[in-house]
Structure formats: C-alpha cells, structure tokens
Amino acid sequence: MANIKSTIELNIELDENRVPEKLSWTAEDGGINNEAAKAMMLSVWDSNKQESLRIDLWTKDMPVDEMKVFFHQTLVSMSNTFKRATQDEKMSATMMDFCDYFAEKLELKKD
C-alpha cells in the first residue's frame, strides 16, 4: 500500500522590516486554495527534544478585537482537541471553564 501525502502550504509576505503584511494558505485536500488570513498559530511536537516548536504570526493590520476572538476560538479548539486526544474529561471541563472566563473578561460573549 502506497503512502498518501498531503501538503499544507503557508505563504507570508513581509515588509522591509520583516513584519508580516499578508498571510495566505493552501490545503488542497481541504479545498483551501491561497486563502487570505490575518493570523496563524502553528505548533509542532519535537519528540526527540520533548518540546513544542511554535510559529505565531499576525499581519500588522490585524485588529486587536479580532485577535481576542482568534485567541478565544483557539483556546476552545485546543480544549476540544485535548479532550479527544486524552479522554481527560475533568481537565477538559476545567479548560473550557477558563475559556468561558476568558470570553467573559474580554466581553466576547454575545448574550
């Protein structure tokens, strides 16, 4: 059986000071083709070093209010992924409680 490969491509356009001006990404298997983005967070696990490696980028025109929503949604997603990956219901619930607190303190909840 042949190995199946999938590619995710990230493109970053920088200004003269190497500050991101434009971000775009392509994931053909997901139907994404050169879609614009204002921010991205990428984490990979280095098993040899037992540490995560990260790339966090956002364009200089990313509004702060959108960054707050982006962080909240990322935290919720991480909580859900943690639950699926570990089956740790108690910690997942604790993480979601923090997500609710985060949203409340930043007044992100729309009642």
SVG drawing of the C-alpha trace seen along z (x, -y; Angstrom):
<svg xmlns="http://www.w3.org/2000/svg" viewBox="-28 -48 44 50">
<polyline fill="none" stroke="black" stroke-width="0.4" points="0.0,0.0 1.4,-3.4 1.8,-6.2 -0.6,-9.1 0.9,-12.5 -0.9,-15.8 0.6,-19.2 -0.3,-22.4 1.4,-25.5 1.8,-28.8 2.8,-32.0 4.0,-35.1 4.6,-38.4 6.9,-40.6 7.6,-44.3 11.1,-45.8 11.3,-45.2 10.3,-41.6 6.9,-42.2 4.1,-40.2 1.9,-42.2 -0.1,-39.3 -0.7,-35.7 -2.2,-33.1 -2.5,-29.3 -3.3,-26.4 -4.6,-22.9 -5.8,-21.3 -7.2,-18.2 -9.4,-20.6 -10.5,-22.6 -8.4,-25.7 -6.5,-27.4 -4.5,-30.5 -6.9,-31.8 -6.0,-35.0 -5.6,-35.1 -4.8,-37.8 -3.1,-35.5 -1.8,-32.0 -0.5,-29.8 1.4,-26.6 2.6,-24.1 4.6,-21.0 5.9,-18.4 9.6,-17.5 9.6,-14.1 13.4,-13.9 13.6,-17.1 10.3,-16.7 9.2,-20.2 6.8,-22.0 8.0,-24.4 5.8,-27.3 5.3,-29.9 2.9,-32.7 2.3,-35.3 -0.2,-38.0 -0.4,-40.8 0.3,-44.4 -3.3,-45.3 -4.8,-42.5 -7.4,-44.3 -6.9,-43.8 -10.6,-42.9 -10.3,-40.2 -7.1,-38.9 -9.0,-38.5 -11.7,-36.4 -9.0,-34.4 -7.3,-33.6 -10.6,-32.6 -11.6,-30.3 -8.1,-28.8 -8.3,-28.1 -11.7,-26.4 -10.3,-24.4 -7.3,-23.3 -9.6,-22.3 -11.7,-20.2 -8.6,-18.6 -7.2,-17.9 -10.4,-16.0 -10.3,-14.0 -6.6,-13.2 -6.5,-12.3 -10.1,-11.4 -9.5,-13.6 -13.0,-14.9 -12.1,-16.7 -9.2,-18.7 -11.1,-19.4 -14.0,-20.8 -11.5,-22.9 -10.0,-24.2 -13.5,-25.1 -14.3,-26.9 -11.2,-29.0 -12.3,-29.7 -15.7,-30.9 -13.8,-33.1 -11.5,-34.5 -14.5,-35.4 -16.4,-37.0 -13.4,-39.1 -12.8,-40.3 -16.5,-40.8 -16.6,-38.4 -19.9,-36.7 -22.9,-38.0 -26.0,-37.4"/>
</svg>
